[in-house]
């Protein structure tokens, strides 16, 4: 509810950040801010109401408050409560097929002595270091922090499924011919079972995924090396360069040589 969307189309802009220890008890400010807020509590509890929903952010917990929403305090925040804060703006966005977006978790727990805590501390030290590069690197560092937060929960709470493990294996072995028997030995499962699970979860076959990895590598090598088409085919595990060229054309709509010429023309 009321999550912030992180996009790779822009860098966040940080207005203010710091570490605060409450010298006396108080209630959260009543306001509608035009910036987002990252809160990370190291001691005590922050009580805040956002858009009518009450939150208690305890020690070791991180929470985001979204811009444009009404925030206030129904319960008192006790003296001695200590927290980091970062006020940041969304950058300008535009539409493109290359834009990726992900939701930032509303709240995460158990990050005491984690990499996220370390990045927050490092960011605030950097922000107030007086370095002349701060205006240029501040957004980049904040984006890295937000990315770490965005995927922290997924990595912690969602262990990889069978198809993800198969993807990992194929990514390491894409230069080798696809082999159902090798996969059965590697995962101690029948190929029929793996194929059904993979197709259901990834919406493509394992062979298609493996071929895509090889074709992507071929595209990179055609534009970044002087290897011949035959050399690239051999490096990708194809014993027949003509067969490789046919598969490349099926994937890219042109031959490897045409692809190389077209890319060089740019």
Steps between C-alpha positions, in 0.01 A plus 500: 500500500636842395829351380758713318589389147869488411582548132827467310406803287619755756715557805345606831589846631576527872402822680608418855614206712646432841493316831272627779475408869185637666598717799139499619175320418295636208236422238581458129456821303160557336577566134458412133855500361599525135789259560524131593653402833719203589492427876733251667467461878805392702350548850140524619186532285375760254121530500357654183163501328496509119175566318306363798710187554701477825857368488750417775856490368706312758874457558663340195208586272491723193195669351416733212250787522362597161488857377165674464332305781387631837739399781455567870539338841225346712744353755794663673856423395708449812810688608818315399354367175771509233459480124652576161295691243541583133265741318506434126314600183406286202687595184326574171380189317438417134355202318721251318517125441819502709337645814479267800296570812473330837314573823699590806380302804295710741697364795777246563628355827819354639753720322717579803866448399386421145638637173200735485590654836859537381391670177276746687784598733743533207253708302444754776876526563548563127217755481662721764862438402531827307634318194442707185377188316201454734243665267604253228531176697229551764218372280702202382583392854139548610380292206741221603362513854139483378584207271654313793181562699272405208655154465586435863156361584480291184838338561426442866142376479473340158745214453576411141268250334604212277477701179718780642766245595482354150543851357808551718647173375429576133652848534825340617498237225352677196815431295432126531242308293163462669465156660194356672710220653748746652214699654348185647833413661552852629156538664409135575165550327341359188532720194124479441431642846757779465370593155141530626598714802729725294241555228235588758720744696700660216252473211768352276681169467844434646638461148359840402657661808834334424486611136417859603809507723716380210351746252544792741866404541536472123362854457749635754797327339401601146514868597783496756754258348658419165421128530362342185150354492652153507713584805197637684300190411775276636536705817127458561521124461360473146692244292326621183540869413217484244261365763609779736434759229154356439416516872635856516280607209194342664576698818604835352341514156834528322824311455795550738691688227205731432462563872866597530483736200183669626638559848831635371311751283379673816 
